[in-house]
Amino acid sequence: MSLKTRAILVVVVGLVMGFSLSIGGGLLAAGKRPDQQELAWEQARLFAEVMERVKRDYVEPVEDSVLLESAIRGMVADLDAHSQYLDADEYRDIRISTTGTYTGVGIEVGEIDGEIRVITPIVGSPAARAGIRSGDTIIAVDGHAVEPGKLQETIKRMRGRPGSEISITVLRGSEAIVHEMRREIVRVASVYHELLNPSYGYVRLSQFSETTSRELGRAIDSMQDLNEGMLDGLILDLRNNPGGVLDSAVDVSDLFLNAGLIVSADGRTSDARFSRSAHRGDVLDGAEMIVLVNSGSASAAEIVAGALQDHGRATVIGTDTFGKGLVQTVMPLSKGRAIKLTTSRYYTPSGDSIHETGITPDIYIEDTPGYPDLSLTGIVNRDADTQLVEALDRLQRRGVMHSKAK
């Protein structure tokens, strides 16, 4: 065993021993045998043995720092599909993505059942314009095959200099499709709005950033100004919205609720256990609302849909949502690094956990292939979007009934 590996073994043993002793005290108090200490020594020896074999026999030389970082990544990533270790560049990217812009192709991905799948392309991004869809499985980037468990490596391959070319091969059903595009500075414009009919508004949220609720409030004000008064109804489109900042989802829900629980969370630490409630003040003054969702609606999008559905504030139309009911907390480390760690499960106002089940819509309507449209200009041909057609039709029918009732 080399001197470097011996030194690393000492550090690992020290860390593991400290952990084992803290457990051992609890075991002794509970009357159990203190065999955790032996297990800690054995695992530390195994770690050093594997590291030494890799350093000695792997086809190419590998630095100790690379092996140790890989071990850290594996430790965190093995917890669940959403926890991850972030190096300085990755931490910077995640901070940027929640606040404004970043360089890449504009695609949200996750690891599901060992595959790198598209959660959603960002509106107006190179990936969206190239035709990549939610649910596609990425199988190659620039001709390099994507390997199971290599989420971060895949994301790094998709990053690069603005203007540089990239090819992404996806599997859609049984068909492999190659998409050619150029990387860009992706501006995350999270709110798109349009006045559909004289008094009915449409808003699409592409993700939940720190500015989304303010952007949404301004969009509604703008449509009400164009309508010269309050809107008679609003369609809130959360389809292919991968989520984002939890507090942003709370603020968006609060815009339309006068009172009541929006979301609660439960975890092991006191910070991981919390609840968020609405404050008086509905920007629509009780006007009808419909929320559109699909399998690409995840996390923060599901918080909003669940809160508005449980309070009877909106009718939810579309397909079952993604089912991500876990809260991740980004914890800074030394030298600009961080870990994104799952710390809580969140619950809708009714007390349901939607993790791996999703939000069930009130009215189930399948996606029309290719919709919602993901171009720069929003909806190109709304008549072809069956979910949107149904939503607008229901708003108009209710408007007629309301007028007759008067």
C-alpha positions as CSV (number, residue, x, y, z in Angstrom):
1,M,0.0,0.0,0.0
2,S,1.4,3.4,-1.0
3,L,2.1,6.1,1.6
4,K,-0.6,8.4,0.0
5,T,-3.2,5.6,0.3
6,R,-2.1,4.9,3.9
7,A,-2.6,8.6,4.7
8,I,-6.0,8.6,3.0
9,L,-6.9,5.4,5.0
10,V,-6.1,7.2,8.2
11,V,-8.4,10.1,7.3
12,V,-11.2,7.8,6.3
13,V,-10.8,5.6,9.4
14,G,-10.9,8.7,11.5
15,L,-14.1,9.9,9.9
16,V,-15.8,6.5,10.0
17,M,-14.6,5.9,13.5
18,G,-16.1,9.1,14.7
19,F,-19.4,8.2,13.2
20,S,-19.2,4.6,14.5
21,L,-18.5,5.9,18.1
22,S,-21.5,8.2,18.0
23,I,-23.6,5.2,16.9
24,G,-21.8,2.9,19.4
25,G,-22.8,5.1,22.4
26,G,-26.4,4.8,21.4
27,L,-26.1,1.0,20.9
28,L,-24.5,0.5,24.3
29,A,-27.3,2.6,25.9
30,A,-29.8,0.4,24.1
31,G,-28.0,-2.8,25.3
32,K,-26.7,-3.8,21.9
33,R,-23.2,-5.2,21.1
34,P,-20.7,-2.5,19.9
35,D,-19.9,-4.3,16.6
36,Q,-20.3,-1.1,14.6
37,Q,-16.7,-0.2,15.4
38,E,-15.5,-3.5,13.7
39,L,-17.7,-2.8,10.8
40,A,-16.3,0.7,10.4
41,W,-12.7,-0.6,10.4
42,E,-13.7,-3.2,7.8
43,Q,-15.4,-0.7,5.5
44,A,-12.4,1.7,5.8
45,R,-10.0,-1.1,4.9
46,L,-12.2,-2.0,1.9
47,F,-12.3,1.6,0.7
48,A,-8.5,1.8,0.8
49,E,-8.1,-1.6,-0.8
50,V,-10.4,-0.6,-3.7
51,M,-8.6,2.7,-4.1
52,E,-5.2,1.1,-4.2
53,R,-6.3,-1.5,-6.8
54,V,-7.8,1.3,-9.0
55,K,-4.6,3.4,-8.7
56,R,-2.4,0.4,-9.5
57,D,-4.3,-1.5,-12.2
58,Y,-6.7,0.9,-14.0
59,V,-5.9,1.4,-17.6
60,E,-5.0,5.1,-17.1
61,P,-3.4,6.9,-14.2
62,V,-6.0,8.5,-11.9
63,E,-5.2,11.2,-9.3
64,D,-6.2,10.6,-5.7
65,S,-8.3,13.8,-5.7
66,V,-10.3,12.5,-8.6
67,L,-11.0,9.2,-6.9
68,L,-12.0,10.8,-3.7
69,E,-14.3,13.3,-5.4
70,S,-15.9,10.4,-7.3
71,A,-16.4,8.5,-3.9
72,I,-18.1,11.6,-2.5
73,R,-20.3,12.0,-5.6
74,G,-21.3,8.3,-5.3
75,M,-22.1,8.6,-1.6
76,V,-24.5,11.5,-2.1
77,A,-26.0,10.3,-5.4
78,D,-26.7,6.9,-4.0
79,L,-29.1,8.4,-1.5
80,D,-31.8,9.2,-4.1
81,A,-32.2,10.5,-7.6
82,H,-32.2,14.1,-6.5
83,S,-29.3,14.5,-4.1
84,Q,-26.0,15.3,-5.5
85,Y,-22.5,16.7,-4.8
86,L,-21.8,20.0,-6.6
87,D,-18.3,21.2,-7.4
88,A,-17.6,24.9,-7.7
89,D,-18.8,25.2,-11.3
90,E,-21.9,23.1,-10.7
91,Y,-22.8,25.2,-7.6
92,R,-22.4,28.4,-9.6
93,D,-24.6,27.0,-12.3
94,I,-27.4,26.0,-9.9
95,R,-27.3,29.5,-8.3
96,I,-27.5,31.1,-11.8
97,S,-30.4,28.8,-12.9
98,T,-32.6,30.0,-10.1
99,T,-31.9,33.6,-10.7
100,G,-31.5,34.4,-14.4
101,T,-29.3,32.9,-17.1
102,Y,-26.8,30.1,-17.9
103,T,-24.9,28.7,-20.8
104,G,-26.1,25.5,-22.4
105,V,-28.9,24.0,-24.5
106,G,-31.8,24.7,-22.1
107,I,-32.8,21.3,-20.9
108,E,-33.9,20.0,-17.5
109,V,-32.8,16.4,-16.9
110,G,-33.0,13.8,-14.2
111,E,-31.9,10.2,-13.6
112,I,-34.8,7.8,-13.5
113,D,-34.4,4.0,-13.3
114,G,-30.8,4.4,-14.4
115,E,-31.6,6.5,-17.5
116,I,-31.0,10.2,-18.1
117,R,-34.4,11.5,-19.0
118,V,-35.7,14.9,-20.1
119,I,-38.0,16.4,-17.5
120,T,-38.6,19.4,-19.8
121,P,-36.9,21.7,-22.3
122,I,-36.9,25.3,-21.3
123,V,-39.2,27.6,-23.4
124,G,-37.4,29.1,-26.3
125,S,-34.1,27.2,-25.7
126,P,-32.0,25.4,-28.4
127,A,-33.3,22.1,-27.0
128,A,-37.0,23.2,-27.3
129,R,-36.5,24.6,-30.8
130,A,-34.7,21.3,-31.9
131,G,-37.8,19.3,-30.9
132,I,-36.6,17.6,-27.7
133,R,-39.5,16.6,-25.5
134,S,-40.3,15.8,-22.0
135,G,-39.9,12.0,-21.4
136,D,-37.1,11.6,-24.0
137,T,-34.2,9.5,-22.8
138,I,-30.8,10.9,-23.7
139,I,-28.6,8.2,-25.0
140,A,-25.6,10.1,-26.5
141,V,-24.1,13.6,-26.4
142,D,-21.7,14.5,-29.3
143,G,-21.5,10.8,-30.1
144,H,-20.5,9.8,-26.6
145,A,-22.8,7.2,-25.2
146,V,-24.6,8.1,-21.9
147,E,-23.8,5.6,-19.2
148,P,-26.2,4.8,-16.3
149,G,-25.4,6.8,-13.2
150,K,-23.5,9.5,-15.1
151,L,-26.0,12.4,-14.7
152,Q,-23.4,15.0,-13.9
153,E,-21.0,13.9,-16.6
154,T,-23.9,14.2,-19.1
155,I,-24.8,17.7,-17.9
156,K,-21.1,18.7,-18.2
157,R,-21.0,17.4,-21.8
158,M,-24.1,19.6,-22.7
159,R,-22.4,22.7,-21.3
160,G,-19.9,24.6,-23.4
161,R,-19.0,27.8,-25.1
162,P,-21.9,29.8,-26.5
163,G,-22.2,29.2,-30.3
164,S,-20.5,25.9,-30.2
165,E,-22.3,23.0,-31.9
166,I,-23.7,20.0,-30.1
167,S,-25.6,16.9,-31.0
168,I,-27.9,15.1,-28.6
169,T,-29.3,11.7,-29.4
170,V,-32.6,10.8,-27.6
171,L,-34.6,7.6,-27.5
172,R,-38.4,8.3,-28.0
173,G,-40.2,5.0,-27.7
174,S,-38.1,2.7,-29.9
175,E,-36.8,5.4,-32.2
176,A,-33.4,7.1,-31.8
177,I,-33.5,10.7,-32.9
178,V,-30.4,12.9,-33.3
179,H,-30.9,16.6,-32.6
180,E,-28.3,19.1,-33.8
181,M,-28.1,22.6,-32.2
182,R,-25.8,25.3,-30.9
183,R,-25.3,26.2,-27.3
184,E,-26.6,29.6,-26.2
185,I,-26.8,31.8,-23.1
186,V,-30.2,30.5,-22.0
187,R,-32.3,33.3,-20.5
188,V,-34.8,31.7,-18.1
189,A,-37.9,33.8,-18.8
190,S,-40.3,32.0,-16.5
191,V,-43.5,33.8,-17.4
192,Y,-45.3,34.1,-20.7
193,H,-48.8,35.7,-20.9
194,E,-51.5,36.4,-23.4
195,L,-55.0,37.7,-23.4
196,L,-56.9,34.9,-25.2
197,N,-60.4,36.4,-25.4
198,P,-61.4,39.8,-24.3
199,S,-61.6,38.9,-20.6
200,Y,-59.8,35.6,-20.3
201,G,-56.1,35.5,-19.5
202,Y,-53.5,32.8,-20.2
203,V,-50.2,32.5,-18.3
204,R,-47.5,29.9,-18.8
205,L,-44.8,29.3,-16.1
206,S,-41.8,27.6,-17.5
207,Q,-40.1,27.2,-14.1
208,F,-40.1,28.7,-10.6
209,S,-37.2,31.1,-10.1
210,E,-36.8,33.8,-7.4
211,T,-38.6,36.3,-9.6
212,T,-41.5,34.2,-10.9
213,S,-44.2,35.5,-8.5
214,R,-43.3,39.1,-9.2
215,E,-43.3,38.4,-13.0
216,L,-46.7,36.7,-12.7
217,G,-48.2,39.6,-10.7
218,R,-47.0,42.0,-13.4
219,A,-48.4,39.8,-16.2
220,I,-51.8,39.7,-14.6
221,D,-51.8,43.5,-14.1
222,S,-50.9,43.9,-17.7
223,M,-53.8,41.7,-18.9
224,Q,-56.2,43.4,-16.6
225,D,-55.1,46.8,-18.0
226,L,-55.7,45.5,-21.6
227,N,-59.1,44.2,-20.4
228,E,-59.8,47.6,-18.8
229,G,-60.9,45.7,-15.6
230,M,-60.7,42.4,-13.7
231,L,-60.3,39.2,-15.7
232,D,-63.3,36.9,-15.9
233,G,-61.0,33.8,-15.8
234,L,-57.4,32.7,-16.0
235,I,-55.6,29.6,-17.4
236,L,-52.4,28.9,-15.5
237,D,-50.3,26.6,-17.6
238,L,-47.8,24.5,-15.6
239,R,-47.2,21.8,-18.3
240,N,-43.6,20.8,-18.7
241,N,-42.7,23.0,-15.7
242,P,-39.9,21.1,-13.8
243,G,-40.2,23.1,-10.6
244,G,-37.5,25.2,-9.0
245,V,-37.5,27.4,-5.9
246,L,-40.1,26.2,-3.3
247,D,-40.7,29.6,-1.8
248,S,-41.5,30.8,-5.3
249,A,-44.2,28.2,-5.6
250,V,-45.6,29.3,-2.2
251,D,-45.7,32.9,-3.4
252,V,-47.4,32.0,-6.7
253,S,-50.1,30.0,-4.8
254,D,-50.5,32.9,-2.4
255,L,-51.5,35.2,-5.2
256,F,-54.7,33.4,-5.7
257,L,-55.7,32.3,-2.2
258,N,-57.1,34.3,0.7
259,A,-56.3,31.9,3.5
260,G,-55.3,28.3,4.3
261,L,-52.3,26.0,4.2
262,I,-50.3,25.9,0.9
263,V,-47.7,23.2,1.7
264,S,-46.2,21.5,4.7
265,A,-42.9,19.5,4.9
266,D,-41.6,16.9,7.3
267,G,-37.9,16.0,7.8
268,R,-35.5,14.9,10.5
269,T,-34.2,18.4,11.5
270,S,-36.2,21.3,12.8
271,D,-35.4,23.4,9.7
272,A,-36.8,20.6,7.5
273,R,-40.2,20.7,9.2
274,F,-42.3,23.7,8.2
275,S,-45.6,24.8,6.8
276,R,-46.5,27.8,4.6
277,S,-49.9,29.4,4.6
278,A,-51.7,32.0,2.4
279,H,-52.3,35.6,3.2
280,R,-55.5,37.6,2.4
281,G,-55.6,39.0,-1.1
282,D,-56.6,37.2,-4.3
283,V,-55.3,39.1,-7.4
284,L,-58.1,37.7,-9.4
285,D,-60.8,38.6,-6.9
286,G,-62.2,35.1,-7.1
287,A,-62.4,34.8,-10.9
288,E,-62.5,31.3,-12.3
289,M,-59.2,29.5,-12.7
290,I,-58.0,26.4,-14.6
291,V,-54.5,24.9,-14.1
292,L,-53.0,22.8,-16.9
293,V,-50.6,20.0,-16.0
294,N,-48.9,17.0,-17.6
295,S,-46.2,14.4,-16.8
296,G,-43.6,17.2,-17.1
297,S,-45.1,19.2,-14.3
298,A,-42.9,18.5,-11.3
299,S,-41.9,19.6,-7.8
300,A,-42.8,23.3,-7.2
301,A,-45.4,23.0,-10.1
302,E,-47.1,20.2,-8.2
303,I,-47.1,22.3,-5.0
304,V,-49.1,25.0,-6.8
305,A,-51.4,22.6,-8.6
306,G,-52.1,20.7,-5.4
307,A,-52.7,23.8,-3.3
308,L,-55.1,25.3,-5.7
309,Q,-56.9,22.0,-6.3
310,D,-57.2,21.1,-2.6
311,H,-58.7,24.6,-1.8
312,G,-61.2,24.3,-4.6
313,R,-59.7,27.5,-6.1
314,A,-58.9,26.0,-9.5
315,T,-59.9,23.1,-11.8
316,V,-56.9,21.0,-12.8
317,I,-56.9,19.7,-16.4
318,G,-54.4,17.4,-18.2
319,T,-52.6,14.2,-17.2
320,D,-51.0,12.9,-14.0
321,T,-48.0,15.0,-12.9
322,F,-44.4,13.8,-12.5
323,G,-44.6,12.9,-8.8
324,K,-41.6,14.6,-7.1
325,G,-42.6,15.3,-3.5
326,L,-39.1,15.7,-2.1
327,V,-37.5,19.0,-1.0
328,Q,-33.8,19.5,-1.7
329,T,-31.7,21.9,0.3
330,V,-28.4,23.3,-1.2
331,M,-25.8,23.3,1.6
332,P,-22.6,25.3,0.9
333,L,-19.2,23.6,1.6
334,S,-15.7,24.9,1.5
335,K,-14.0,26.3,-1.6
336,G,-17.2,27.1,-3.4
337,R,-18.6,23.6,-3.4
338,A,-21.9,22.4,-2.1
339,I,-24.3,19.4,-1.7
340,K,-27.9,19.3,-2.8
341,L,-29.5,17.1,-0.2
342,T,-33.0,15.8,0.1
343,T,-34.1,17.0,3.5
344,S,-37.9,16.8,3.5
345,R,-41.0,15.3,2.1
346,Y,-43.7,17.9,1.3
347,Y,-47.5,17.4,1.6
348,T,-50.4,19.1,-0.1
349,P,-53.0,20.9,2.1
350,S,-55.0,17.7,2.3
351,G,-52.0,15.9,3.8
352,D,-51.2,13.8,0.7
353,S,-47.6,13.1,-0.3
354,I,-47.5,13.1,-4.1
355,H,-44.0,11.5,-4.3
356,E,-44.0,8.9,-7.1
357,T,-47.8,9.3,-7.6
358,G,-48.2,12.9,-8.7
359,I,-51.3,15.1,-8.8
360,T,-54.4,13.6,-10.4
361,P,-56.2,16.1,-12.6
362,D,-59.9,16.8,-12.1
363,I,-60.4,16.4,-15.8
364,Y,-58.1,14.0,-17.6
365,I,-57.2,14.9,-21.2
366,E,-54.2,13.4,-23.0
367,D,-51.4,15.7,-24.3
368,T,-51.7,16.6,-28.0
369,P,-48.3,15.5,-29.5
370,G,-46.1,18.6,-29.8
371,Y,-48.1,20.7,-27.4
372,P,-47.8,22.8,-25.4
373,D,-45.7,24.5,-28.1
374,L,-42.3,25.4,-26.8
375,S,-41.3,28.1,-29.3
376,L,-40.1,31.6,-28.4
377,T,-43.5,33.1,-29.0
378,G,-45.6,30.9,-26.9
379,I,-48.7,29.4,-28.4
380,V,-48.6,29.2,-32.2
381,N,-51.8,27.3,-33.0
382,R,-53.9,27.1,-29.9
383,D,-56.7,25.3,-31.7
384,A,-54.5,22.2,-31.9
385,D,-53.9,22.1,-28.2
386,T,-56.8,20.0,-26.9
387,Q,-56.1,20.6,-23.2
388,L,-56.0,24.4,-23.8
389,V,-59.2,24.2,-25.9
390,E,-61.0,22.4,-23.1
391,A,-59.8,24.9,-20.5
392,L,-60.9,27.9,-22.5
393,D,-64.2,26.2,-23.4
394,R,-65.0,25.5,-19.7
395,L,-64.1,29.1,-18.7
396,Q,-66.5,30.5,-21.4
397,R,-69.3,28.1,-20.4
398,R,-69.0,29.1,-16.8
399,G,-68.9,32.8,-17.9
400,V,-72.2,32.3,-19.7
401,M,-73.8,30.5,-16.7
402,H,-72.6,33.3,-14.4
403,S,-74.1,36.0,-16.7
404,K,-77.4,34.1,-16.8
405,A,-77.5,33.8,-13.1
406,K,-77.2,37.6,-12.8
